[in-house]
Amino acid sequence: MILSLKPLSLSEVPPYIPNLEEKKELANYFKQFSHLGAEKAAELKAALHKLNNIKIKEEYLVKIVDLLPRANEDISKIFHDVSLNEEEINAILGVVKDY
């Protein structure tokens, strides 16, 4: 039964997977593609929340944490259905560069 739907970054998923140590391929996937630890990912999400931009949905936050975009084009690909102005993009990139 599904109790709630909440987007999670790759670094937030492992605690929800029972016996992850036994699932080597899946564990390797998380190690390879998770750029931040769970604590750093939570810090980054909190910092992005502090921007108080209503255009930044939870699923976008998760993608930003997973991908750590470094350029305007990368942000534009994440926000494919929302247009951000240059100031908003630079604010996001400014937060991400610290991680």
N, C-alpha and C positions, 0 to 999 in steps of 0.2 A: 504494500500500500504506500502510495506517495503522500507524504505529509506536507511537504512544501517544495517549491521550486526556487532555488537560489543559485545563480551563476557562481562557480568557484574557479579560481585560478589553478593552474597545475600544481602549484606548491601547497594548495589547501586540500587537495583531493586525497593524498595517501592515508591520512587518518581514517577515512571512511571506507577503506578497502581492507577487509579482513585477510590476514595472512599474506600481506604484500611481500614479505621476505621470501616466501615460497614461489611467488610468481615473478621469476627473474626477468622475463622480457618486459613486463609491465613496470617493474621497479627500475629497470635500465632506461625505459622511456621517460619516466619522471625525472631521473637523474640527468638525462641528456637535454631535455627541453625545459626544465625548470631553472630559470636563471637566478631566482631569488629564493631564499628560505621562507618558511611560512611567516616568521616574524617580520622580515623585511617587506614581504608582499603585503602584509596587513598595514605596515607603516606607510607604504606607498599608496594603498587604497585610501587610507585616512587623510593623507596629504592631498590627494586628488579631490576627496570629498570637501576639503576646506576651501577649494576654489569656488564653491557654491554656484556652479554652473548647471542650470537645469537641463542642458543638452547632454550632459554626461550621464548616461544610464548605467546601471549596474553591470550589464553585459559588456559595455565599452570599457569600464574600469578593469574588468577581468582580462580583456584582450590587451589593454595597455600594460598590465602587470606581467602577462605572459610574454609579450613581444618586446617590451621596452623600446618603443620607437624612438629614433634619433633624428628624424627629418620630417618636414611638413607633409611630404607625400605619404609617409607611413601613417601619420595621424589621419590623413584624408581617407586612406583605405579602411581604417578602423571605423571611422564615422561616415560610412558610405551613404546613409540616408539622412544625414544631418549636415548642414553647412555651418562650418565654424569660420569666424573671421581670423585674421592674422594674429590679433591680440590673444584670442582664446587658444589658438594653436601654440603660440609661444609660451603661454602660461602652463600648458600641459607639458611641453617639452622642458620647461624650466624645472618643473617638479621631477620629471623622470630622470633628468641628467644627474641628479644627486644619488641615484640608485644604480 
